[in-house]
Structures are given as structure tokens and as C-alpha cells.
Amino acid sequence: MQDIHYGLILIAAFVATASPGPATLAIAGSAMSSGRRHGVATAFGILTGSFIWSFSGAFGMAAVMYANAWLFDILRYFGAAYLLFLAFKSFKSVLHPKSITLEQIPSKSLKADYLRGLAIHLTNPKVILFFGALYSMGVPSTVDMDGLLSIIFLIGMQSMCLFLGYALLFSQAKIRTLYFRMSRVFDSLFTLFFGIAGIKILMSKLSA
């Protein structure tokens, strides 16, 4: 369709989505600590954020933000602050290890997990840069509305399979059992990775 290279676009989106980052860490953490439904709720929150930025990139909003550095910086600061907040929460869990069993009902709400996933993806400037570059450089300027919508749909379906796959994988009983036995180790890793991601985003420049 109008020389749209779907294969290359989907490969680029797969690499960006499947690579370890705040989104995959959040899904894994929710699924291991609270179970499959909470992992899926986090995944759908992240997927919603992905669709929002994909639409924005397709219709020029990401390029507008990229051109206006102050807008991008505001979002960057919010994203960094939120990731550092998640690192702090994980650090608190290191100090107070979890003692619940697999049979207990998690106290967190599905809505809270969904909103957490949404917030992570909406405030991640890397996602904005990816979709801005994808639609500005990877899609021909002559593409029509049907072409844009087809790209958004295909990337969305691929992302959904990946995010839900992570939720199902990390909610497996054996992995959850391992998590509760080694909760301090996992939460220490979450603290480290969320902290590093937050600091990198805070210190990164728009030109990067």
C-alpha cells in the first residue's frame, strides 16, 4: 500500500516494544506480585499509552512536541519523577519484604494497575521519540488515512501480543513462587532499573 514497508515498520516496533524497559518491568512486577489479572491490567494501561502516542505520531503531534523543546522537557521531567517514585516504592519493598502467599487476594485494584501502566507510557519520552521518528521517516509522505490507520492497527496488535505475553509469562505459578522467595532480590533490581531509567531520562537531551 503506497510503498509502506510494513515488515520493516513492524520489526522496528517489535525491537522497541520487546526491549527491556520501564513498561516491561512494570508488567513483570504487577504479574509476579499480584497475579495475572493485575499484570494484564498493567499491560492494557501501557497498551493504551502506546496507542495514544502512535495516533499522535501518525497525525503530527509527536513532531510538534519535538519541535517545542519546553513541552518535551515538561513531559520528560514528569516521566523521570514518576520512574524515581517507582524506584522509591520498590526500595521500600526491599526494606519490608512481602509475606503474602499465592492464595491470598492482592489488595491493589485493577484500576490502579491500569493507571500505573498508562502513566508510565504516557510520560516516557523515548516512546514519543520512537513514534515521531517512525511516522516521520518510516512512512511515505503520500500515505492516505487508510494507510496510517493500518500501521497504527498492526503496531497495536503486535504490541498487545507482546505486553499480554509478558503478563501471562510472569504470572506463572513457578515464577511467582520464585518471586516471593526472592522478593528482596527482585525488588532491588526494580529499584535499580527504575532508578537508572529515571535518571537517564532526567539527564537526557532532546537532541538525543
Secondary structure, DSSP 8 states (H G I E B T S, - for coil): -TT--HHHHHHHHHHHHHS-SHHHHHHHHHHHHH-HHHHHHHHHHHHHHHHHHHHHHHTTHHHHHHH-HHHHHHHHHHHHHHHHHHHHHHHHHHHS-----TTS--SS-HHHHHHHHHHHHHT-HHHHHHHHHHHHHSS-TT--HHHHHHHHHHHHHHHHHHHHHHHHHHTSHHHHHHHHHTHHHHHHHHHHHHHHHHHHHHH--TT-
